[in-house]
Amino acid sequence: MSRKKIVLVDGSSMLRNAFYGLPSNGAKGIQSLIMKLLEEKGADYLAVAFDSETEGIRKEMYKNTAVYDGLIKEEERLREALLTLDIPVVKKEGYASSDILASLAKRCQEEDGEIVILSEERKLLQTVEEHVTLKIPVVREEGLEFQPYTTELIQEEFGLEPEDLKGVFALAGPWGIGEKTACQLIREHHSVENIYNHMESIESQRIREALTGNQEAIRRKEELAALHRDCDVHLDYTKTLEQAEIQKIIDMDFVPAAFPGEEEPSLESSFRAVTDLSEAEAIFLKCGEGCRLGLQLVVEDKAVSALSLCLSETECYCFIPQAALKPEYLAEKAEEICKRAGQAAVIHLKSQLAFLKLTPESPVIDAGVAGYLLNPLKDSYEYNDLAEDYLDLSVPSKTELIGKSSFKRALEENREKAVSCICYMSYVALKCHDLLRESLEKAGMDKLFYEIEMPLTYSLFHMEEAGIRVEKDRLKEYGDRLKVRIAELEQKIYEETGETFNINSPKQLGEVLFDRMKIPGGKKTKTGYSTAADVLEKLAPDWPAVNLILDYRQLTKLNSTYADGLAAYIGPDERIHGTFNQTITATGRISSTEPNLQNIPVRMELGREIRKVFVPQAGCLFVDADYSQIELRVLAHMSGDQRLIGAYRQAEDIHAITASQVFHVPLDEVTPLQRRNAKAVNFGIVYGISSFGLSEGLSITRKEASEYISKYFETYPGVKSFLDGLVAEAKEQGYAVSMFGRRRPVPELKSSNFMQRSFGERVAMNSPIQGTAADIIKIAMIRVDTALRKQGLRSRIVLQVHDELLIEAYQDEVDKVKELLAEEMKHAADLAVSLEVEANVGDSWFDAK
């Protein structure tokens, strides 16, 4: 016997919501909804439930008497129409329509029914079972659709069973607990009662305060979220819904009642566009001394496109430049407001500093940088990311609102959405401020944020603003030399391989090397042989053709990326003003883009010579300083290994000393090969190298590599116990920590995949060392930048490449700059071994290096 198909409609909730988010009002809206449902899936029986007059929820929702009275009239009209069509209308004194439907669904399921409930009431999600589906109407771009909720979808969306959702609906509210957090709390504690019985286990102080301060309201919401399934109602199965009756519903012509509704204001309804000067001035006057605010100066193409200012949840403004409201005026006012604010939060501060002209002492924080510190594994720290992570708030992204359009263009073509996007930035920045600060304090990264990352923003801006000069003629001459050398290499490759082919085609290259030349060691993939660099580098020592191919690849990359590529970035001032990012790498290192000046190939002399095109302006020289083996020195300090510390304090060749101790030979008898191997182990240990990795790098057997590593750890036992401890701590805590408190989450340690876990262990060993080294160079950079300015010197930092700083120094300041660089870099951190700095002077970056 097939199951009866039963459609149950929540007349009251559907009627209430028909006045707001749906295409048409009142009874007419219900008609279209019912018809859409019936068209989608045939029904044997249909019933519509309504609240009883004394149930009371409607009066709570509609304090406006006109609205309430109009709703009652509309409901009467709908009930009469349904009864005329002989469609069951179900009401029960003292029960809400949701309780009636829950009771009916339970009874109909017991009577072998396949039930579909149509309702706007999300608490009916609790009724969903194997043969009970809830459909909630939603309006999408394509029109009205029904979102069907099954047990599988509820488990996927909430991570809970339907019966557990009562607690979620109770907890989520305006007191700062979003649905995402509510789900997590219920998953962990199973019920609201259990949450309040175990408050001490909730880590977040903000959540604890929200729960404690709103307990009465949460308990009340829990009562309202509960469903009563004891309503004594039945469905008369003799009233089968025939096709003729469905057609009658289609032909019905409901006339919607016209009366005012009260829609709960959306967040965007508090966003306001300002184009009038007097109105702008009145708003700016509100920003008094010590005020709290969110601010965003939108800068595009070196010009101000808009200013957003958020003073509270209901006061968020977007100032749009006009004839009387000039961009310069907005920038000036933004700067004034930031300087007198008590607390100000922005997103992407560095991009605004050209107009804000602030100093590191300003009471301004970058919410994006704070978000990066708290989770450096994310790809993006835009306002919508921060809203989701810290406010449990889902807001549309820039792309969703204005696509790829510029703000200036969007303000002209789609002002409403552009204003929303710009206002969201300052709104989220303000709302996140306290939460980010609390999270940083809890993670022990507040000092790292305020004393390193925020001042660094200004130093990076100064470096970008200064830029670095590139001599166009030298660049062209360098490119010409590259092209000649590339052509020569092509001919040599053809001679060595015995045929002409497309060297840039991995497929053709693989066939030539491994099929026709019969070179052993080829790795075949679905698309052909792998010709990746790591594969070819192993073959290069024995096969001249492979060595030539690697050289060819380096030179073609140099040509496309630098010889040709750099020219596009040279500005009218003959300088490249690149971008230096502080929220990209998981370890804390600064990265460089547009163009990337931190990845210049140095494998061959011709590659290093690209540095010759970078020259100081007239009357200046380059002073280049970099740390000597900073990560090894950090390892010595953090591990506390006295033998390694002692080796550094001898101020001799650390690799030769390590070779002497590992291979048990006198220092003056260490061979170049032994030193080379010791150097590989020294640096490899920092990166958590495996015996396999070391064997590949040194072209030795895995057994030999394993013996080298064992001997190293026997020589420096403190290093071994330190690295093991880092892995153990990361497994326990879920993250690795640098000397300055920088955290790097290591989720791979919990992976069931061996390769992933091994990678996680290497990350756990390397991140504290690399992160500490990154923090030290940042501190040095801040100190150097600050010292140059405080001493009134005109010289400026123009480039930072990992452990290296490049200064464009006026000739009469060179000696001071060299002394200042050495002093500030050496004392950027107090380690058990000294930080050594090598400084050189030259007429180009190549000469200074």
C-alpha positions in Angstrom: 0.0 0.0 0.0 1.5 3.4 -1.0 1.8 6.1 1.5 -0.8 9.0 1.4 0.7 12.3 0.2 -0.4 15.0 2.7 0.3 18.7 2.4 -0.1 20.7 5.6 0.0 24.5 5.3 0.7 26.9 8.1 -1.9 29.6 7.3 -1.0 32.0 10.1 2.8 32.1 9.7 2.5 32.2 5.9 -0.1 35.0 6.1 2.0 37.1 8.5 5.1 36.8 6.3 3.3 37.3 3.0 3.2 41.0 3.8 7.0 41.2 3.9 9.5 39.0 2.0 7.2 37.4 -0.5 6.0 38.6 -4.0 2.4 39.4 -3.1 0.4 40.2 0.0 -2.0 38.3 2.2 -4.4 35.8 0.9 -3.3 36.3 -2.7 0.3 35.4 -1.6 -0.9 32.3 0.1 -2.8 31.2 -3.0 0.4 31.5 -5.1 2.4 29.6 -2.6 0.0 26.8 -2.2 -0.3 26.5 -5.9 3.4 26.4 -6.5 3.7 23.6 -3.9 0.8 21.6 -5.5 2.4 22.0 -9.0 5.7 20.7 -7.7 4.3 17.6 -6.0 0.9 16.1 -6.2 -1.1 15.8 -3.0 -3.9 13.5 -1.9 -4.9 15.6 1.1 -4.5 19.3 2.0 -5.2 21.1 5.2 -4.5 24.6 6.4 -3.9 25.4 10.1 -4.4 28.8 11.9 -3.6 30.1 15.3 -6.5 30.3 17.8 -7.6 33.8 18.8 -6.4 33.4 22.4 -3.0 31.9 21.5 -1.4 35.4 21.8 1.7 35.3 19.7 0.3 37.5 17.0 -0.5 40.3 19.4 3.1 40.2 20.7 4.3 40.5 17.1 1.9 43.2 16.1 1.6 45.9 18.7 0.3 48.2 15.9 -3.5 47.8 16.1 -4.1 48.7 12.5 -1.8 45.9 11.4 -3.3 43.4 13.7 -6.9 44.2 12.7 -6.0 44.1 9.0 -4.3 40.7 9.5 -7.4 39.3 11.2 -9.6 40.5 8.3 -7.2 38.9 5.8 -7.2 35.7 7.7 -11.0 35.6 7.8 -11.1 36.2 4.0 -8.6 33.3 3.4 -10.5 30.9 5.7 -13.8 31.6 4.1 -12.3 31.0 0.6 -10.8 27.7 1.7 -14.0 26.5 3.3 -15.9 27.4 0.1 -13.5 25.0 -1.7 -14.1 22.3 1.0 -10.4 22.5 2.0 -10.1 21.6 5.7 -9.3 24.5 8.0 -7.9 23.5 11.4 -8.0 25.6 14.5 -7.8 24.6 18.2 -8.4 26.8 21.1 -5.1 27.5 23.0 -2.9 26.2 20.3 -0.7 27.9 17.7 -0.8 26.8 14.1 2.8 25.4 14.5 1.6 23.1 17.4 -1.4 22.0 15.3 0.8 21.1 12.4 3.3 19.3 14.6 0.5 17.2 16.1 -1.0 16.5 12.7 2.3 15.5 11.2 2.9 13.1 14.1 -0.5 11.6 13.7 -0.4 11.4 9.9 3.0 9.8 9.9 1.7 7.1 12.3 -1.1 6.6 9.7 1.3 5.9 6.9 1.4 9.4 5.5 4.1 11.2 3.5 3.9 14.7 4.9 5.0 18.0 3.5 4.6 21.0 5.8 4.6 24.4 4.2 5.5 27.1 6.8 7.6 30.2 7.4 8.1 29.0 11.0 11.6 27.7 11.4 10.8 26.0 14.7 8.9 23.4 12.7 12.3 22.1 11.6 12.0 20.0 14.8 9.1 18.0 13.2 11.3 16.7 10.3 11.6 13.0 10.3 11.9 10.2 7.7 8.5 10.8 6.2 8.1 14.5 7.3 9.6 17.3 5.1 9.4 21.0 5.9 9.4 23.4 3.0 10.2 27.1 3.6 9.4 29.5 0.8 12.4 31.7 -0.2 12.7 34.5 -2.8 15.8 34.1 -5.1 16.8 35.8 -8.3 14.9 33.2 -10.3 11.7 33.9 -8.3 9.9 32.1 -5.5 11.3 28.7 -4.5 10.8 26.2 -1.7 13.7 25.1 0.4 13.0 21.5 1.4 14.4 20.4 4.8 15.0 16.7 5.4 16.8 15.1 8.3 19.9 14.8 6.1 19.9 18.5 5.2 19.4 19.6 8.8 22.3 17.4 9.9 24.5 18.9 7.1 23.5 22.5 7.8 23.3 22.5 11.6 25.4 19.4 12.6 22.5 18.4 14.8 19.4 16.2 14.9 16.0 18.0 14.3 15.0 17.6 18.0 18.1 19.4 19.1 17.2 22.6 17.3 15.1 24.0 20.1 18.2 24.9 22.0 19.7 26.6 18.9 16.6 28.7 18.4 16.7 29.7 22.1 20.4 30.7 22.2 20.6 32.6 19.0 19.6 36.2 19.6 20.4 39.9 19.7 22.6 39.4 22.7 25.6 38.4 20.5 25.2 34.7 20.0 24.7 33.8 16.4 23.2 30.6 15.0 26.7 29.2 14.2 27.8 29.6 17.8 24.5 28.3 19.2 24.9 25.1 17.1 28.4 24.6 18.5 27.2 25.1 22.1 24.4 22.6 21.6 26.7 20.1 19.9 29.0 20.3 22.9 26.4 20.4 25.7 23.3 18.9 24.1 20.8 21.3 25.8 20.4 24.8 27.2 20.0 23.4 30.7 23.3 21.5 30.4 25.1 24.7 29.1 24.0 26.6 32.2 25.1 23.7 34.4 28.6 23.8 32.9 29.3 27.5 32.3 32.9 27.1 33.5 33.7 24.9 30.5 32.9 27.7 28.0 36.2 29.3 27.0 34.9 32.6 25.5 34.3 35.3 28.1 32.0 37.1 25.6 29.8 34.0 25.2 29.7 33.4 29.0 28.7 37.1 29.6 26.0 36.9 26.9 24.6 33.7 28.5 24.7 35.0 32.0 23.2 38.4 31.2 20.4 37.1 29.1 19.4 33.9 30.9 15.8 35.0 31.4 15.3 36.0 27.7 17.0 32.7 26.6 14.7 30.6 28.8 11.7 32.5 27.4 12.8 31.9 23.9 13.3 28.2 24.7 9.7 28.0 25.8 8.5 29.7 22.6 10.7 27.4 20.5 9.1 24.3 22.1 6.5 22.4 20.0 3.4 20.9 21.6 2.3 17.8 19.8 -0.6 16.8 22.0 -3.2 18.8 20.1 -6.2 16.5 19.6 -6.8 17.1 15.8 -7.5 14.7 13.0 -7.5 14.9 9.2 -10.6 13.6 7.4 -9.2 11.4 4.7 -12.6 11.1 3.0 -12.0 14.7 1.6 -9.5 13.7 -1.0 -8.0 16.6 -3.0 -9.1 16.0 -6.6 -7.6 17.7 -9.6 -10.8 19.7 -10.2 -10.4 21.3 -6.7 -6.8 22.1 -7.4 -8.0 23.9 -10.5 -10.5 25.8 -8.4 -7.7 27.1 -6.2 -5.8 28.1 -9.3 -8.8 30.1 -10.6 -9.5 31.8 -7.2 -9.1 35.5 -7.3 -8.2 36.7 -3.9 -8.1 40.5 -3.4 -5.3 41.3 -0.9 -6.1 43.7 1.9 -4.2 46.9 1.9 -2.9 47.9 5.4 0.4 49.0 6.7 3.0 46.5 7.8 5.9 46.7 10.3 9.0 45.1 8.9 11.9 44.6 11.3 14.6 47.0 10.0 17.5 45.4 8.2 21.1 46.3 9.0 21.5 48.0 5.7 18.5 50.2 6.5 20.7 52.1 8.9 23.3 52.9 6.2 23.0 56.4 4.9 24.6 58.1 1.9 25.7 61.7 2.6 26.4 64.2 -0.2 25.5 67.5 1.5 28.3 69.5 3.1 26.2 70.9 6.0 25.0 67.4 6.9 28.5 66.0 6.7 29.8 68.7 9.0 27.0 68.0 11.5 28.0 64.3 11.6 31.7 65.1 11.9 30.9 67.2 15.0 29.6 64.1 16.7 33.1 62.6 16.5 34.4 64.3 19.7 37.5 63.7 21.7 37.9 60.1 22.8 35.0 58.7 20.6 34.8 55.1 19.4 34.3 54.6 15.7 34.8 52.4 12.6 36.2 54.2 9.6 37.1 53.4 6.0 38.6 55.8 3.5 38.1 54.2 0.1 41.2 54.8 -2.0 41.3 53.9 -5.7 43.9 54.9 -8.3 45.6 57.2 -5.8 42.3 59.1 -5.2 39.6 59.1 -2.5 36.4 57.5 -3.8 34.4 57.6 -0.6 34.5 57.8 3.2 32.6 55.5 5.5 32.0 56.3 9.2 30.2 54.2 11.7 29.5 55.7 15.2 27.0 53.0 16.4 24.7 50.3 15.1 22.2 52.9 13.9 24.6 55.6 12.7 26.6 54.4 9.7 27.4 56.9 6.9 28.9 56.8 3.5 30.2 60.2 2.4 30.3 60.5 -1.4 32.5 63.1 -3.0 30.5 65.9 -4.7 31.2 69.4 -5.9 30.7 70.8 -2.3 32.1 67.6 -0.6 35.5 67.3 -2.1 37.7 64.2 -1.7 40.5 66.3 -0.1 38.0 67.6 2.5 36.9 64.0 3.3 40.5 62.8 3.7 41.3 65.8 6.0 38.2 65.1 8.2 39.0 61.4 8.3 42.5 62.2 9.5 41.2 64.6 12.2 38.7 62.2 13.5 41.2 59.3 13.7 43.6 61.5 15.7 41.1 62.6 18.3 39.3 59.3 18.6 39.7 57.1 21.7 39.4 53.9 19.7 39.2 53.7 15.9 39.2 50.6 13.8 39.7 50.3 10.0 40.3 47.5 7.5 43.4 47.7 5.2 44.9 50.7 7.0 48.1 50.7 4.8 46.1 51.5 1.7 44.7 54.6 3.4 47.8 56.1 5.0 48.7 58.2 1.9 45.7 60.4 2.8 45.3 59.8 6.5 48.9 60.8 7.4 48.8 59.0 10.7 51.6 57.8 12.9 52.0 54.6 14.9 50.9 56.5 18.0 47.4 57.0 16.6 44.6 55.2 18.4 43.8 53.2 15.2 43.9 49.5 14.7 43.6 47.4 11.5 40.9 44.8 12.1 42.2 42.8 9.1 45.7 42.5 10.5 44.2 41.5 13.9 42.1 38.8 12.1 45.3 37.6 10.4 47.2 37.2 13.6 44.3 35.2 15.2 44.1 32.9 12.2 47.0 33.2 9.7 45.7 30.3 7.6 42.8 32.1 5.9 42.9 33.4 2.4 41.1 36.7 3.1 40.5 39.1 5.9 37.8 41.3 4.3 34.9 42.8 6.2 32.6 39.8 5.3 35.2 37.3 6.6 35.6 39.2 9.9 31.8 39.5 10.3 31.4 35.8 9.9 34.3 34.9 12.2 33.8 37.3 15.0 30.2 38.6 14.8 28.5 35.4 13.6 27.0 37.6 11.0 26.6 36.7 7.3 26.9 39.8 5.2 27.3 40.1 1.4 30.9 40.4 0.1 32.1 43.2 -2.2 31.9 40.9 -5.2 28.3 40.0 -4.3 27.3 43.6 -4.0 29.2 45.4 -6.8 31.0 42.6 -8.7 34.3 43.6 -10.1 33.4 47.2 -10.5 35.4 50.0 -8.8 33.7 51.8 -6.0 33.8 55.0 -7.9 31.9 53.5 -10.8 29.5 51.5 -8.6 28.6 54.7 -6.7 27.6 56.2 -10.1 25.8 53.1 -11.5 24.5 51.2 -8.4 24.7 53.6 -5.5 22.6 51.7 -3.0 24.7 48.5 -3.2 28.0 50.5 -3.3 26.9 52.5 -0.2 26.0 49.2 1.6 29.4 47.7 0.7 31.4 50.7 1.9 29.3 51.1 5.1 29.8 47.4 5.9 33.5 48.0 6.2 33.3 50.6 8.9 30.4 48.8 10.6 32.2 45.5 10.9 35.5 47.3 11.9 33.7 49.0 14.8 31.7 45.9 15.9 34.8 43.7 15.8 37.1 46.0 17.7 36.4 44.8 21.2 36.1 41.2 20.2 39.4 41.2 18.4 41.1 42.9 21.3 39.8 40.4 23.7 40.8 37.5 21.4 44.3 38.8 21.0 44.7 39.2 24.8 43.4 35.7 25.4 45.8 34.3 22.8 48.7 36.3 24.3 49.3 38.1 21.1 48.2 41.6 22.1 51.8 42.8 22.6 52.8 41.3 19.2 49.9 43.1 17.6 50.3 46.5 19.2 54.1 46.6 19.3 55.1 44.8 16.1 52.3 44.4 13.6 50.6 47.8 13.9 53.9 49.8 13.8 55.0 47.6 10.9 52.0 48.7 8.8 53.4 52.3 8.9 57.0 51.1 8.0 55.7 49.1 5.1 53.7 52.1 3.9 56.8 54.3 4.1 58.8 51.7 2.1 56.1 51.4 -0.6 55.8 55.2 -0.8 59.6 55.6 -1.2 59.8 52.9 -3.9 63.0 51.7 -5.6 64.6 53.2 -8.7 65.0 51.0 -11.8 67.2 52.2 -14.6 65.2 51.5 -17.8 68.2 51.4 -20.1 70.0 48.9 -18.0 66.8 46.8 -17.8 66.5 46.8 -21.6 70.2 45.9 -22.0 69.8 43.1 -19.5 66.7 41.8 -21.3 68.7 41.8 -24.6 71.5 39.8 -23.0 69.0 37.3 -21.7 67.4 36.8 -25.1 70.8 36.1 -26.6 71.7 33.6 -23.9 68.2 32.0 -24.2 68.7 31.5 -27.9 72.2 30.0 -27.3 70.8 27.6 -24.8 68.0 26.5 -27.2 70.6 25.5 -29.8 72.7 23.6 -27.2 69.6 21.8 -25.9 68.7 20.8 -29.5 72.3 19.6 -30.1 72.4 17.6 -26.8 69.0 16.0 -27.4 69.5 15.5 -31.1 66.2 17.1 -32.2 64.2 20.3 -32.3 61.1 20.5 -30.1 59.1 22.9 -27.9 61.2 23.1 -24.7 58.4 24.9 -22.9 56.0 21.9 -23.5 56.2 19.5 -20.6 54.7 16.8 -22.7 57.2 17.1 -25.6 60.1 17.6 -23.1 59.2 14.4 -21.2 59.0 12.4 -24.4 62.4 13.6 -25.6 64.1 13.0 -22.3 62.6 9.7 -21.1 61.3 8.0 -24.3 63.9 8.9 -26.9 67.0 9.7 -24.8 66.1 6.8 -22.4 67.1 8.8 -19.3 66.2 6.7 -16.3 64.1 8.0 -13.4 61.2 9.3 -15.4 57.9 9.6 -13.5 54.8 9.1 -15.7 51.6 10.9 -14.8 48.2 10.9 -16.5 49.3 13.7 -18.9 52.8 12.3 -19.6 56.1 12.4 -17.8 56.7 14.8 -15.0 59.4 17.4 -15.8 59.0 19.3 -12.5 62.2 21.0 -11.2 62.7 18.5 -8.4 62.7 15.6 -11.0 65.1 17.4 -13.3 67.5 18.6 -10.6 68.2 15.0 -9.6 69.2 14.2 -13.2 71.2 17.3 -13.9 74.6 16.2 -12.6 74.7 13.2 -14.9 72.9 14.6 -18.0 74.2 17.9 -19.6 71.0 18.3 -21.5 68.9 18.4 -18.3 71.3 21.0 -16.8 70.9 23.1 -19.9 67.1 22.9 -19.6 67.2 24.0 -16.0 69.3 27.0 -17.0 66.9 27.7 -19.9 63.9 27.7 -17.6 65.6 30.1 -15.1 66.5 32.5 -17.9 63.1 32.5 -19.6 61.5 33.2 -16.2 63.9 36.0 -15.6 63.0 37.4 -19.0 59.3 37.2 -18.7 59.0 38.1 -15.0 61.7 40.7 -14.6 63.3 41.9 -17.9 59.9 42.3 -19.5 57.7 42.2 -16.4 59.4 44.9 -14.4 59.0 47.6 -17.1 55.3 47.6 -16.6 55.7 48.6 -12.9 58.1 51.5 -13.4 56.3 54.8 -12.6 56.8 58.3 -14.0 59.3 58.9 -11.2 61.4 56.0 -12.6 60.7 54.0 -9.5 58.8 50.8 -8.7 56.3 51.2 -5.8 55.6 47.5 -5.0 53.2 46.1 -2.5 54.4 44.5 0.7 51.9 42.2 2.4 51.8 41.4 6.1 48.7 39.1 6.0 49.7 36.5 3.5 52.1 34.0 4.9 51.2 31.6 7.8 54.7 32.0 9.4 54.6 35.8 9.7 57.0 36.6 6.9 56.4 39.7 4.8 55.6 38.9 1.1 56.0 41.1 -1.9 53.7 41.5 -4.9 53.2 43.7 -7.9 56.0 42.9 -8.6 57.5 40.1 -6.4 61.0 41.4 -5.6 61.6 38.7 -3.0 61.9 35.8 -5.4 64.7 36.8 -7.8 66.5 33.6 -9.0 70.1 33.4 -7.7 71.1 30.0 -9.1 73.3 31.5 -11.8 75.3 34.6 -12.1 73.1 36.0 -14.9 70.1 35.7 -12.5 71.8 37.6 -9.7 72.8 40.4 -12.2 69.1 41.5 -12.4 70.0 43.4 -9.2 72.2 45.7 -11.3 69.1 47.4 -12.7 68.1 48.6 -9.3 70.0 51.8 -8.6 69.8 54.7 -6.1 68.8 58.1 -7.1 71.4 60.7 -7.9 73.5 61.7 -4.8 72.7 58.4 -3.0 74.2 55.0 -2.5 72.6 51.7 -1.5 73.4 50.3 2.0 72.5 46.6 2.2 72.4 44.8 5.5 71.3 41.2 6.2 71.4 38.9 9.1 73.9 36.0 9.1 72.2 32.7 9.7 69.4 34.2 11.7 67.3 31.1 11.8 70.2 28.9 13.1 70.9 31.5 15.8 67.2 31.5 16.8 67.4 27.7 17.0 70.4 27.9 19.3 68.6 30.4 21.5 65.2 28.7 21.7 66.6 25.2 22.1 69.1 26.3 24.8 71.6 23.7 23.5 74.8 24.8 25.2 77.0 23.1 22.6 75.3 24.9 19.7 75.3 28.2 21.6 79.0 27.7 22.4 79.7 27.0 18.7 78.2 30.4 17.8 80.1 32.1 20.6 83.3 30.9 19.1 82.5 33.3 16.3 83.9 30.8 13.7 82.4 29.0 10.8 79.3 27.3 12.2 79.1 24.8 9.4 82.8 23.8 9.8 82.3 23.5 13.6 79.3 21.3 13.2 81.1 19.1 10.7 84.1 18.8 13.1 81.8 17.8 15.9 79.5 15.5 13.9 82.2 13.7 12.0 84.7 13.8 14.9 87.6 15.4 13.0 89.8 18.4 14.0 88.4 21.7 12.8 91.3 22.4 10.6 90.9 19.0 8.9 87.2 19.4 7.9 86.9 18.8 4.1 84.8 20.9 1.8 82.4 17.9 1.4 82.0 17.5 5.1 81.3 21.2 5.6 78.8 21.1 2.7 77.0 18.1 4.3 77.0 19.7 7.7 75.6 22.9 6.2 72.8 21.0 4.6 72.0 19.3 8.0 72.2 22.6 9.9 69.7 24.4 7.7 67.7 21.2 7.1 67.1 20.7 10.9 65.5 24.2 11.0 63.0 23.1 8.4 62.3 19.7 10.0 64.1 17.8 7.2 63.7 14.1 6.9 66.3 11.5 6.0 64.6 11.2 2.6 64.8 15.0 2.0 68.4 15.2 3.1 69.4 12.2 0.9 67.7 13.8 -2.1 69.5 17.1 -1.4 72.9 15.6 -1.0 72.6 12.8 -3.5 73.4 10.2 -0.8 71.6 7.1 0.4 68.8 7.4 2.8 70.8 5.4 5.3 73.7 7.8 5.1 71.3 10.8 5.5 69.7 9.1 8.5 73.2 8.6 10.1 74.0 12.3 9.5 70.9 13.4 11.3 71.4 11.0 14.2 75.0 12.2 14.6 73.8 15.8 14.5 71.3 15.2 17.3 73.9 13.3 19.3 76.1 16.4 19.0 73.3 18.8 19.8 70.9 16.8 22.1 69.2 20.0 23.3 68.0 20.6 19.7 66.5 17.2 19.5 64.5 17.5 22.8 63.5 21.1 21.8 62.1 20.0 18.4 60.3 17.0 19.9 58.8 19.3 22.5 57.6 21.6 19.8 55.7 18.8 18.1 54.2 17.5 21.3 53.1 21.0 22.3 51.5 21.7 18.9 49.7 18.3 19.1 48.3 19.3 22.5 47.5 22.9 21.8 46.7 22.7 18.1 49.2 25.4 17.2 52.9 26.3 17.3 54.2 29.5 19.0 57.1 31.8 18.2 59.3 33.5 20.8 57.2 36.6 20.5 53.9 34.7 20.9 52.9 34.4 17.2 50.6 31.4 16.7 50.5 29.1 13.7 47.6 26.6 13.7 48.7 23.1 12.7 45.5 21.2 11.9 47.5 18.7 9.8 48.7 17.0 13.1 45.2 15.6 13.6 45.0 14.2 10.0 44.5 10.5 9.5 46.8 10.8 6.5 50.4 9.9 7.4 51.9 12.4 4.8 49.7 15.2 6.2 50.7 14.4 9.8 54.4 14.3 8.8 54.0 17.7 7.1 52.3 19.0 10.3 55.3 17.8 12.4 57.7 19.7 10.1 55.5 22.8 10.4 55.4 22.5 14.2 59.2 22.4 14.3 59.8 25.1 11.7 57.1 27.7 12.5 58.4 28.8 15.9 61.9 29.3 14.4 60.8 30.9 11.1 58.2 33.0 12.9 60.6 34.3 15.4 63.1 35.2 12.7 60.3 37.0 10.8 59.4 38.9 14.0 63.0 39.9 14.5 63.4 41.4 11.0 60.1 43.2 11.5 61.3 44.7 14.8 64.5 45.7 13.1 62.7 47.3 10.2 60.5 49.3 12.6 63.5 50.4 14.6 65.5 51.4 11.5 62.6 53.3 10.0 61.8 55.1 13.2 65.5 56.0 13.9 66.0 57.4 10.4 63.1 59.7 10.9 63.9 60.7 14.5 67.4 61.6 13.5 66.2 63.8 10.7 67.9 61.7 8.0 66.7 61.8 4.5 67.7 58.1 3.8 64.9 55.6 3.6 64.3 51.8 3.5 63.4 50.9 -0.1 63.3 47.1 0.1 62.9 44.2 2.5 63.8 40.7 1.3 63.4 38.1 4.1 66.5 38.8 6.3 67.8 41.8 4.3 67.1 45.5 4.4 68.1 47.8 1.6 68.5 51.6 2.4 68.8 54.3 -0.2 71.3 56.6 1.7 72.3 60.1 0.8 76.1 60.1 0.4 76.6 62.4 3.4 74.6 60.0 5.5 76.1 56.7 4.5 78.3 56.3 7.6 75.5 57.2 9.9 73.1 54.8 8.1 75.6 51.9 8.3 76.1 52.5 12.0 72.4 52.8 12.6 71.6 49.7 10.6 74.1 47.6 12.5 73.0 48.9 15.8 69.2 48.5 15.4 69.4 45.1 13.6 71.8 43.6 16.1 69.7 44.7 19.1 66.3 43.9 17.6 66.2 40.9 20.0 68.1 39.7 23.0 69.3 36.2 22.2 71.7 33.8 23.9 73.9 34.2 20.8 74.6 37.5 19.1 72.7 38.6 16.0 75.4 39.3 13.3 74.7 41.7 10.5 76.7 42.2 7.3 76.4 45.6 5.7 77.8 46.7 2.3 77.6 49.8 0.2 77.3 50.0 -3.6 76.1 51.9 -6.6 73.5 49.2 -7.3 71.7 46.5 -5.4 74.1 44.0 -7.0 77.2 45.9 -5.8 75.8 46.4 -2.3 74.9 42.8 -2.0 
